[in-house]
Amino acid sequence: MGMSCGLRCACTVLACAAALCAASCPLDCSGHGTCQNDRWCACEAGYFGSDCSIYGTPATSGEWTEASLEEGEWKFYGFSVPTGSGFRCDVQQTSVGGDVDLYIQRDTIPTRANFYAREVSVKTNYSISVRQPQAGMWYAGVYGYSSTITTFLFRFVLTTNCPNDCSGHGSCFAGTCQCTVPYAGSDCSQQVRQLQAGVVSAGSARFMSFDYYVYSTTNAPSTVTFLLTCTGEGRVDADMFVRAGQLPTLRTYDYSDASSEHVSTITFDVSTNGNYYVGIYGFTVTSYTLLVSESGSTCTNMCSDHGSCAANNCQCDPAFNGTYCETMNVPMSNDVPVAGHVDTGMWNYFFYDAFSDGNLFVEVSQSEAGMDCDLFIKRNVVPTRFSFDYQHIGYDPVYTVEVQDPGNARWYFGVYGWRTCTFTIRAYDSLACPPGCTDHGHCEQSVCACDAGWTGDDCTQPVATLVNALTVQGAVAYNQWSYYTFQFTAPASYITLKTVPGLMWLYVGLRSFPTEREFDYVADTQGTEYLRLEVAPAQSGVNTIYVGVYGSPYMPADNSTAFPFKLVAWAPPYSS
């Protein structure tokens, strides 16, 4: 009988395990999605969450929608943002009293802990603007913070981000006008004179004013030379400034010759054809002539920016080889960018050795608007345009491709020039330490171990030491921290923060630097300029505590204004 009972128990356990293996998606996707591989829900349009139970209202640019929320409730909105556009989310509270907060996130609904941006002040009318977002689906969540029902209006607005819509003489790209020659200026409203190679242009410089010209290179990669000759009589002085893509100023330029000589020369190399604006600035009134010349290079693909051109042949840098230095012959280092160049139809090749359980990310950043280089990735062999495991084809100036579960393998990256493109590429492991760790710490099991005097996930947050009874002054902005340590031997210590009422909160950690979620003591009382804490550690002897001053959500959220504070810690016996 005992043996029989044991067998029945074993069968029951196996049956339960089989039932668990056959379990379907959460709540069968709530009737608003389909179950994929009995593991996750693919939700219908407008529904979100792991079980498709959350409904979000599709938002149309410029249209207001009205809703109301009780405490702890959410209202979600979804909208698509095309490449090159920005957007703004507006909230207007229509009820008297109450409080709602706004959170936004890309690709998924936001939460109070997971968001791209938020507005959690007590304002009744506010906005969140994103000038250069990634294209794709974005979601806004309005959260009921008040204990009373709050009625509000919500609106999503697509923005061009460019002044005056580029005056009809250019296109808007990532918030900047790309002007059509011969127009220039931040809004493409200023017409300038065009230069032709080998053709002399004459002008007259006005006192303390600019004359502007534009030259469009046609033979890149090439060397361009501008020659300015002052032709006036007596004391004459005109300076020359050159800037790629935009009008130069006295302070903003790429190249300049500000000598007092009658003849000024600027020479530089260009890797891709583009527009170069020339400003002639008159320190005195003078007439002048301006001449531009352009000579081409004879090496293929500019040697990929991985070498030099000599006698029509590329002399490659040590880490590269190939006819035009297109192949990197050593593995890329984690999170270290590498530069490259591809003309139309040309390739650059790189590889990365993965040894981690984390996903691999490959980022390509193009140096100028209008360039177009595509990325192809393949495991263990060099990719082509038709044989790859991952790819990115598009016009995004900066993009990232995620390689899931890369394993212990070599991954090859091919950057292909759909149009001429100068770029940087970097590969990084999701479990590797954040960049910057090695400057003020070292990486231990994917976590930065910071040097003394530094803290933060990437060891970039400085730490100061508090001296007993000595007041220190500092400043902190919205959502930012200032950190300190304080050492004492008394049974308790006392810490006082003086600031503008409500703008800052005071935190203390007994074992590590505090965060909004992990701390041992906090003072966040509103309406008083003094915040005080009494800290009494359990252990006797010498104690070290970790003090954090935090810019609260009631600060202006633009991160541009830091507010001052005074901080003092003391414990008997006091220092003299």
Helices and strands as residue ranges (DSSP letters): H 2-21, G 26-31, E 33-36, E 40-43, E 47-48, E 54-58, E 64-69, E 74-81, E 86-93, E 100-106, E 117-119, E 125-130, E 136-144, E 150-159, G 163-168, E 170-173, E 176-179, E 183-184, E 190-191, E 193-194, E 201-205, E 210-216, E 222-230, E 238-244, E 255-257, E 263-270, E 275-282, E 286-296, G 300-305, E 307-310, E 313-316, E 320-321, E 327-328, E 338-342, E 347-355, E 360-366, E 373-379, E 390-392, E 398-403, E 408-417, E 421-429, H 437-440, E 441-444, E 447-450, E 454-455, E 461-465, E 472-476, E 481-488, E 493-498, E 504-509, E 521-523, E 530-535, E 543-551, E 563-570
